Amino acid sequence: MFAVLGDILFEVIGSPETFDSVREYDFAEHRVIESKPRLQWVGNGLERLKLEMMLHASFTDPGAQMSLLRATAAAHRALPLVFGNGGFRGFYVIESLAMRSKQLSASGTPIAITAALSLKEWAALTELDLLSLSGLPTLGLASKGSTASSTKSDRALPGVSPLLSLRAASGATGPQLQATDVLASSIVRSAAR
């Protein structure tokens, strides 16, 4: 296995024919009178990945794989990208998908397809953004009303984080601060600068 994008497993001959990664760094240009403009770093751009791979009938159904990629792209969802070595790259959306038939049978069934896939990084603002991606693991965040313990059958369900199978902490806990523990008269604002 080379990589997994959501539920799509990429098994390719050898490795992708090409794998490109582009990161951009944004700078604003401020014009200065009688001098060269000054640059100010604004932020990092989103990473873009381009993969070109051969899908061959000897190990997959190229037509079905392309249909799955098209359906996934049409869903417009951010999906986790994990490489075969276990490296989690982040969440990505399918920005474009191109196909080139390399070899077809006499009936027109694809035997070998070169698929070019462009992915764009999706940056979550908060953990709640990650939870909004329905169908994805909850990354260990239990939903309201759930417990941290689970049964053996829960661990087999797709989308259930293994972190949720950890037992809940037990025993004495530290002091709990309540809203009434601090007198309102003791709260002061510092002077504005």
C-alpha positions as CSV (number, residue, x, y, z in Angstrom):
1,M,0.0,0.0,0.0
2,F,1.3,3.4,-0.9
3,A,-1.3,5.7,0.8
4,V,-4.9,6.0,2.0
5,L,-7.0,9.1,1.3
6,G,-10.1,8.7,3.4
7,D,-11.3,5.2,2.4
8,I,-9.5,5.2,-0.9
9,L,-6.5,2.8,-0.9
10,F,-3.8,3.6,-3.4
11,E,-2.0,0.5,-4.4
12,V,0.2,1.2,-7.3
13,I,3.0,-0.6,-9.2
14,G,6.2,0.4,-7.4
15,S,5.3,3.9,-6.4
16,P,3.7,7.0,-8.0
17,E,5.3,8.0,-11.2
18,T,5.5,11.5,-9.9
19,F,4.8,13.0,-6.4
20,D,5.0,16.8,-6.1
21,S,4.6,18.9,-3.0
22,V,4.3,22.7,-3.2
23,R,4.1,25.0,-0.2
24,E,3.6,28.8,-0.6
25,Y,4.6,31.5,1.8
26,D,2.5,34.7,1.5
27,F,4.1,38.2,1.7
28,A,2.4,41.5,1.4
29,E,4.3,44.2,-0.5
30,H,4.2,47.7,1.0
31,R,5.2,50.5,-1.3
32,V,7.6,53.1,0.1
33,I,8.2,56.6,-1.2
34,E,11.5,56.9,-3.0
35,S,12.7,53.5,-2.0
36,K,12.2,49.8,-2.7
37,P,9.0,48.2,-1.4
38,R,9.1,46.4,1.9
39,L,7.8,42.9,2.4
40,Q,5.8,41.6,5.3
41,W,5.1,38.0,5.9
42,V,1.3,37.4,6.0
43,G,1.1,33.6,6.5
44,N,1.8,30.2,5.1
45,G,-0.2,29.0,2.1
46,L,-1.9,25.7,1.9
47,E,0.2,22.7,0.7
48,R,-0.7,21.3,-2.7
49,L,0.2,17.7,-3.6
50,K,0.2,16.2,-7.1
51,L,0.3,12.5,-7.6
52,E,0.5,10.7,-10.9
53,M,0.1,6.9,-10.7
54,M,-0.5,3.9,-12.8
55,L,-3.7,1.9,-12.0
56,H,-3.4,-1.5,-13.7
57,A,-5.9,-4.4,-14.0
58,S,-3.3,-6.8,-12.6
59,F,-3.9,-5.5,-9.1
60,T,-7.0,-3.3,-9.1
61,D,-10.0,-2.4,-11.2
62,P,-8.9,0.8,-12.9
63,G,-12.4,1.9,-14.0
64,A,-13.9,1.3,-10.5
65,Q,-11.0,3.1,-8.9
66,M,-11.5,6.2,-11.1
67,S,-15.3,6.1,-10.4
68,L,-14.5,6.1,-6.6
69,L,-12.1,9.0,-7.0
70,R,-14.7,11.0,-9.0
71,A,-17.4,10.3,-6.4
72,T,-15.1,11.3,-3.6
73,A,-14.1,14.5,-5.4
74,A,-17.8,15.3,-6.0
75,A,-18.5,15.0,-2.3
76,H,-16.3,18.0,-1.6
77,R,-15.0,16.7,1.7
78,A,-11.6,17.0,3.4
79,L,-10.1,13.5,4.0
80,P,-7.2,12.3,6.0
81,L,-4.1,11.3,4.0
82,V,-2.0,8.6,5.5
83,F,1.0,7.0,3.8
84,G,1.9,3.3,3.9
85,N,4.7,4.0,6.5
86,G,2.0,5.3,8.9
87,G,2.9,9.0,8.3
88,F,-0.2,11.2,8.7
89,R,0.1,14.1,6.2
90,G,-3.0,16.0,7.2
91,F,-6.5,16.6,5.7
92,Y,-6.8,17.2,2.0
93,V,-9.5,17.9,-0.6
94,I,-9.4,16.7,-4.2
95,E,-8.8,19.8,-6.2
96,S,-8.6,18.1,-9.7
97,L,-8.5,14.7,-11.2
98,A,-7.2,13.7,-14.6
99,M,-7.2,10.4,-16.4
100,R,-5.2,9.0,-19.3
101,S,-6.0,5.6,-20.7
102,K,-2.8,3.7,-21.4
103,Q,-4.2,0.4,-22.4
104,L,-7.8,-0.7,-23.3
105,S,-9.2,-4.1,-24.0
106,A,-11.0,-4.9,-27.3
107,S,-14.3,-4.0,-25.6
108,G,-13.0,-0.6,-24.3
109,T,-12.5,-1.8,-20.7
110,P,-9.5,0.0,-19.2
111,I,-6.5,-2.2,-18.4
112,A,-4.1,0.5,-17.5
113,I,-4.9,4.1,-16.5
114,T,-2.6,6.9,-15.5
115,A,-4.4,8.9,-12.9
116,A,-3.2,12.5,-12.0
117,L,-4.6,13.6,-8.7
118,S,-4.2,17.2,-7.3
119,L,-4.9,17.5,-3.6
120,K,-5.1,20.8,-1.5
121,E,-4.5,20.9,2.2
122,W,-7.5,21.7,4.4
123,A,-6.5,23.4,7.6
124,A,-8.8,23.0,10.6
125,L,-9.2,26.0,12.7
126,T,-10.3,24.0,15.8
127,E,-10.9,20.5,16.9
128,L,-14.6,21.2,16.4
129,D,-13.9,21.7,12.7
130,L,-12.5,18.2,12.6
131,L,-15.6,16.8,14.3
132,S,-17.7,18.4,11.6
133,L,-16.2,16.0,9.1
134,S,-18.9,13.3,9.5
135,G,-17.8,9.8,9.0
136,L,-14.2,10.5,10.1
137,P,-12.7,9.4,13.4
138,T,-13.3,11.8,16.3
139,L,-9.6,11.9,17.1
140,G,-10.3,10.9,20.7
141,L,-12.9,13.6,21.4
142,A,-16.0,11.9,22.9
143,S,-19.3,13.4,21.8
144,K,-21.8,14.7,24.4
145,G,-23.2,12.0,26.5
146,S,-20.6,9.4,25.5
147,T,-18.1,7.7,27.8
148,A,-14.5,7.0,27.3
149,S,-15.0,3.3,27.7
150,S,-16.1,1.1,24.9
151,T,-16.8,-2.6,24.2
152,K,-14.7,-4.8,22.0
153,S,-17.3,-4.5,19.3
154,D,-17.0,-0.7,19.3
155,R,-13.3,-0.9,18.4
156,A,-14.1,-2.7,15.2
157,L,-16.4,0.0,13.9
158,P,-14.9,2.3,11.3
159,G,-14.7,5.9,12.4
160,V,-14.4,5.1,16.1
161,S,-11.1,6.3,17.5
162,P,-9.0,3.8,19.4
163,L,-8.4,6.5,22.0
164,L,-12.1,6.2,23.0
165,S,-11.5,2.7,24.1
166,L,-9.2,3.9,26.9
167,R,-10.7,3.5,30.4
168,A,-11.9,6.6,32.2
169,A,-9.6,8.0,34.9
170,S,-10.7,7.1,38.4
171,G,-9.7,8.1,41.9
172,A,-9.2,11.5,43.6
173,T,-9.2,14.5,41.3
174,G,-7.8,18.0,42.0
175,P,-9.8,20.9,43.3
176,Q,-12.6,22.2,41.1
177,L,-12.9,25.9,40.8
178,Q,-16.4,27.3,40.8
179,A,-17.6,30.7,39.5
180,T,-18.5,31.8,43.0
181,D,-15.0,31.0,44.4
182,V,-13.7,34.4,43.1
183,L,-15.3,37.5,44.5
184,A,-16.3,40.0,41.7
185,S,-14.8,42.9,43.8
186,S,-11.3,41.3,43.5
187,I,-11.4,41.2,39.7
188,V,-9.6,44.3,38.2
189,R,-8.7,45.2,34.7
190,S,-5.2,46.3,34.0
191,A,-4.7,49.7,32.4
192,A,-4.9,49.8,28.7
193,R,-1.7,50.6,26.9
